[in-house]
Amino acid sequence: MGKKYWLALANLIWLGCWPAGMAHASEGQIVVASPSVQHDWYQSSTAEQARHELESQLQEAVLAQLHPDFYRLWQQLQKTPTDKRGALYDEAFGKLARFQQAWRAMDLVAREQMQTLKLDLTKSLAHEAVGDNLLDQVKQLRPQVAEYEAVRGEVRKLLAMPMAKHWPNLDIPTLRSGESSTELGQIRAILNALGDGAPSSDEEVIYDADTEAAIKQFQRRHGLTADGIIGRQTRSWLNTGPQVRASLLLRNLWRRDLVDQLAGRYVLVNIPDYRLSVVESGNEVFTSRVIVGKEQRATPILASEIRSIVLNPAWHVPRSILSKDILPKLGRDPAYLDREQFEVIDGEGNPVQFSEDGWHQALASGFPYRLRQKPGDHNALGRYKFYLPNNDAIYLHSTPRKALFEQGARAFSSGCIRVEHADDLAELLLADSRYQPDKVANILKETQTKWLPLTSPIPVFTVYWSSWIDEEGRQQLRNDIYGFDRVSFQSRLL
């Protein structure tokens, strides 16, 4: 991700979970409008621009599926003559202002999960809008994101596509290069419409090399494994039309709405992008692929801070993983614990030894013990654990299973975040400490657990950004792995 992607990070600020060491902007930056103010929407050319701006914002709010009130207002606006829309414009202005106020009062979890459908948009507003003219006041209602204009331009381009209202729906089996399909003409039309460039072919029904190259680019833009195989997920994204793409782009724009300005250095984990970044002064200085929680054990949205890095960590197995994953294995394979170097410990942390009969009794009684995996290369946490306080017992860690990072979709864990380049991340975060690489290397030669406190805690955020405009001006999209965008309060948006 480039600089533009990170400039919008102020949407992560949530005063109730703000980590130490981060700067706050003044509360006076929140600008909303008074519900009692009535505007003259027809007084001048500036007012005309304000009307167009307000209509654009209302349309974007409908597409983003922010709240049913916006859809109702949009429908009323379309049925009302332009010169008689004054009262509707005032209502839309007030609703957008109240939404902005309510949005910025929400906590980080509710905002990233887009829990907006039941917001009360009738509450009194805190401040009157300010600005030299009506257009300036309307513009204040936008999500304050650096790439707003780029997103608006992409949305307009998507909605203006000739195919937008009649998007194809492919229903084909898995298709590989060299195979034939009568749907290839439709596939090429979709790729060309979305800017992934599939040249026409003399062999229209043959999946040729040029079309395969376009499919691979399409797959990369959608966070899929770029293997050129048109399978279930690739077909699903090909079937995703412009309106849904615009909706995802606009929903994520609000997720990144500027409220305050982040300062200093912080770690960001974008869950659906399976990627961790370290950002400093608005610039990405480090990035790594990550593995996040599967849907049933989702990685939570959180704001915390990394306080310590643990070398050679032991793994204290959570009770949920013990019950769901390990105990069933023990019933089939009693040697599993010894092979994976687990210790059985009691409630006081003391090792427990069992006879064969004792094992059966322990398993039959629900196994009222805990498991601890010894440190080492075999350990599920690898050699690095990044400790951050939170109520979900979630942390970042390395892993001995490196092959999984090569997959496009990487929701495999039980909630914690596995970092591919954990060693490089640790070196970066410890750079200003007394634990330099040579000292760390010596510690790693042993198997004793060592806690290394950071000189200053590093804020860390997990977010859910599933669509954005990249540095090349192209829309990136990611699978909605936790279902935060599975929402619709009308069958047809616009």
N, C-alpha and C positions, 0 to 999 in steps of 0.2 A: 504494500500500500504506500502511496505517496503522501506528501505533505498535506494536500487538500483533504485527504481522508481523515487526517488526525486533527485538523484545525477545529473540527466540530466537537471535540471531546468534552466541552463544557457541559454537555447534557448528562454527564456522569455525576455531576455534583449533586449531592443530596445532603443537606445540612445534618440530618439525623445519623449519617454514617460516614461523615467526612473524616478521612484519615489525617493523622497529625502531619504537619509540615507542608500543607497545601494552602494556597492563598485563596481568599474569598473576594468577590467583587461586592460592591455596596448593594443593599437591598433595593435602593432606589432605581436600579436598572430595570426592574420589572415594570413595564408600562402597559396599562390597560385603559379601557375607555369607560366613561360614566354611562350607566344605563339610561339616564334621563336626557342625555344630549341628543338633539335632533340635528341632522346635517342637511345642508342644501346641496343635493347631489346634481343639480342642474345649473349652477351659477356661472360656470366658466369652463374653459378648455381643461383646466387642472381638475375640476370636478368630474369631467368626462373621463379623464385618465384614472381618477380615483374609482369611478364606477367599474371600469374595465379591470382594474387591479382587484377590487373586491370580488367581482364575479370570478376572476381566475382563482383567487384564494378559496372561494366557496366551492368551486368545481374540484379543486385539489383536495379539500377536506372531504368531499363526497367520495372521490376516488380512493382516498386513504382509509375510508370507512371509519372515520373518527367518532361519529356520533349520528344517531338517526335524525336529529334536528336539522343537520346540514342537508341531508337528502330531501327532507320535507321542504325546506326553504328553497332548494334548487328547483324542485318541481314547481313550486308556486311562482318562482321568478320566471320560468319559461312560459308560464301561462298568462303573465301580466304584461301589458304593453310597456315599452321602455320608458315612456314619459309618466307612467303611473307607479313606478317601482320604489318611490322614495321611502315609504314605510318599511318595505321589505329590505331595502338596503340598510336602513337603520337597525332592523332586527338582525340581519346577517352580521353587521359590524359588531353589535353587542354580543351576539353568540360567539363569534370568533374571539373577541376579547376575553369573554368569560372562559372559553375553552383554554386559551393561553394561560390565564391565571390559574385555573384548576390544574392544568398540566404541570405547571411549574411548582405546584404545591404537592404533587404526587411523589412518592418515594421511587427510588431507582428501580426496584423490582416491578412495581405497577407500570412504570413507564416503558421499560424494556419489553414487558409482556403486553403492552398496549391495552391496558384495562381502562378503556375510555368510554365504552358504550353507555354506561350508567352514570356518567358525570352529571352533576346538577348544574345546568347552564342558566339557572335563574337567580343564582346568588348575586348579591351586590358586589360591585367591583371595588378594588382597593384604591385605584388612582384614575384620574382622568387622563386621556391620551394627550400627548404634547406634540407639537410640531407646527411649523409655519403655515401649513395648509393641509387640506383634507387628504391629499395624496400621501403626504409624509405620515399622517396618522394611520392610514390604512396599511402602509408598508410596515409599520411597527408590529402588525399582527402576524407577520410571516414567522415561520421558524427561523431562528437566527443561526443559520448555517452557511459557511463560506461558499458551498457549492450550490446554493439555492437556485441561482439563475441557470446553472448547467442542468440541474434536475428539471426545472421548468421547461427548458428547451427540449430535453429528451422526452418528457411527457407529451409535449405537443407533437413532437415527431412521431411518437408511437400512436397517438390517437388519430393522426392524419394519414396513417398507412392505408393504401387502397384496400388491403385485405382485412383491415381491422374489424369490420362488422361481420365478415364471413370467414373467420379463421379456420383453416383445415383441421380436421380431427383424424389423425392417423390411427389406424388399427391394423398393425402389421406384426408379424413375428420378428424375433431378433434377426437383424440384418448385418452381415459382415461384408467386407470389401471383396469384390469379385462376384458377389451373388446378385440375383436379379429381383426386381420388384416393380410393379406397376405404379407404386406410390412414390418412386424416386423423383418424378416431376414435381410433385407437391413438396417433397422434402427440400429440393433445390429452391423452390419458390419461397419457402419459409426462411431458409438460410440467407437468401439474397435480401429478403425484406428486412431481416434483422441485422444485416450488415456483415454476415459471416462469409459471404462471397462464394457461391458454388457455381462455376461456369457451366453453361449448357454442354451437353455431350451428344456426340453422334449416336452413342449407344444409350438411349434415354432410360432404358429399364435396367441397365447394368450399374452397380455401385462401383464407380470408378475411383481412381486415385485422387483426382481433384476434389470430388465430393467428399471423400474420406478426409482429406486435409481440412476442408471446411467444417466437417463434423468435429474433428479434434479441436479446432479453435472454439467452436460452439461449446464443447464439453468443458474446456478450460474456463470459459466465461461463466459457466454454471457450477464450478467447483466439482466436476465429475472427473473420474479417471479418464484421461485422454487416450483411449485405446481404439477409437474409430468404430467401435461396435455400437450399433443402434439398438440398445436394449431397452428395458422398461423405463429407467430413469431418463435416459436421453429422449426417448419417445414422449415421455410426460412433459419435458421442457419444450420439445418441439410443438406440442399441442397447447402450450401456454401462450395465449394471445396477448396483444398489445395492452388491452385494458388491465389485465391482471399484472402485467409487468410494470405498468405505470403505477398501479396501486401499491405494489411492493416498494417501489422506489420512493413514493411519497410517505408511506408509513415509516420507512427507515429514516427519512429526512427528519421526522418528528423525534425519532429516537435519539437523534444527534442534535436536537435543538440547543442552541447556545443560551445558557442561563448565566453562568459565571465563567470565569476564565481559569482553567487549570494552569498551574505553574510548576516549575521544577521537573523532576523525572518521575515516571510512573510506568507500570506494567499494565498492558491491556490484553485481555483474552477475548477475541471475538468467537463466540461459541459456534455458530453455523459456518464460519469460515475456517474452523479448526486451525487457528493461528494466534500466536502470541507475539506481541511487539513491545519493545521498550521505547518510549517516546520521551524526548527531551527537548524543551523549548519548541514544541510543535513539529519536531523532526523525528522520524523513525530512525533509531540508531542500532536496533537489533530486531531480528525476527526469527521465528522458529515455528515449524509445524507442531501441532499438538493433537492429542487424542482426548476427547471429552466423554461425558457420560452418555450411555445409551438412553433411549427415551424413557424406559421404565425406571432409570436411576439417573435422572438428569443432573447435569452440573448446574448449580443454582446461580442466579444473578446475584452478585454481591459486590460490595465495596469494602476492602480491608487494606492491610499492608503487610508486606513481607518483613518480618523482624529478625529472623534468623535463617541460616542455611545449615541443614543437618547433613553431615558427611557420614557415610556408612550407616544409614538409618536402619533400625529394626522395624519390622512391620507388625503393629498390633492390629490384628484382624478385626474389623468392625463386626458386631454381632449379626447384622443383616447379611453380610457376605458369608460369615461362618455358617449361618442357618441355611441360606439359599444355595450356596455354591460348594462349600468345603465338606460339610457333614454328609451330603449325598455321596460325595466321592469316597469318604472314609468308609461308608457302608459297603462300597464295591471294592475298595483298594486300601486295606489297612496300612500298607507300606507307604502311602502317599505322604504322610507327615515326615517320615524319616528322609524320604527322597528329596523333598522340598525344604528340608531343614527347619521344620516348625518345632517349637517347644510348646507343651501344654502347661499353662500356669493357672494357679488358683486366684481367688479374689485379692490376695495379698501380693501377687506377683511372684510367687514361689513356684519353681518347676514341680510338675507332678508326673510320677511314673505309674504305669498301669500294668497289671497282669492281663492275660488274654480275657479272663472272665471280667476283670475290671473294665476293660474297654467296652465289652458288650453292655455292662451295667450303666456305664457313663453315657453311651449312645442311647440306650433305652430310656434314660431319665432326662433326655433333652440336652445332654452335655452342658452341665452348669460350670463350664470352665472357659478360659480364653486361650487364644493361640497367638504366639509371637514368632515371627520368622526371623531367623538370625541374619545379621548384616552380611553382605557379600554380593558378588555378581549374580547370584541366583535369586536375590531378593526382589520381590515384585516392585519395590520402590527404586530399584537400581542403587546408585551410589549417592544420589542427591535428593534431598527433600527441602522444599521451600516452605517454611512454617508461616502461616498467616492466621490470626485469630478470627474465628467465625463460628456461628451456631450450628453449622452443618458438618463440621469436622472435615472440611474440604481443604486440600493443599495441592501444590504443584510438586511434581517429582519426576525423576528420570525413570527409565524402564529398560530391562534387558531385551525386550521384544521389539527390536528396531524395524522389523519388516513391515509392521502394521502402518508405519508412517508413509509407505508408498501408496497406500490406498487413497482414493479421492475422498470418500466418506469415512470419517474416523470417529464415529460415536460408539466406542467399544468399552469404555471404562465403567466403573460403578459410581461415578460422580467426580472423583478427583481428576486432575488434569496432568496428563503425561506429556513431558516436554522433550522433543527430539534432541535439541542441542542444550541440554541442561547444564553440561559442563561449561559451555561458553557463557550461558546466562549467569552461572555462579561466578565466573571470573569477572564479568562485567560489574555485577552488583558488589563484589568484594574488592573492587579496584582501589578504593580509598581506605581499605582496612589494613590491618597488619597481616592478613592471611593472603599472601601473594601466591602465584601459581606453584612455585617450588615447595612452599610449605603445605599447600593443599595436596600436592602430589604425594608428599611423604605420608600425610594422614591417610590417603586412599590406599596406600600400600598395606595398611593394617585393616583389621576388621572391627576395631573399636569405634563406637559411635561418638561423634564429636559435634557439638553445637557451636556454630560460628555466628555471633551476633553481628548484625550490620551496624555500621557507624551511625547511619540514619535510616529509619524504616522507609521502605519504598512502597508507596500506594499501589494497590493492584485492584483492577476492576474486571469483572466478567460482564460482557454485554452481548446483545443479540441483534447484530446488524447483518441482515440477509440480502441487502441490495444497496449498491452505491455506484457512482460514476468514477471510473479509474482515471489515471493520469493521461491516458490516451483518449479520454472522452467517451469511453464505451461503458455500457451498463454491465455490471457484474451482479450475478444472482447466486444464491445458495439455497439448498433445500431447507425447508421449514421443519427441522428435525424434532422440535418440541411442540409444534402446533400453535405457536403464538400468533400466527397469521391466518389461522383457519376461522375466519369470521365473515359473515355476510348477513346483513339485515334487509337486503333487497336482492331480487334475482337479477335485476339489470341496473347497473349503477347510473349510467347517463344515456 
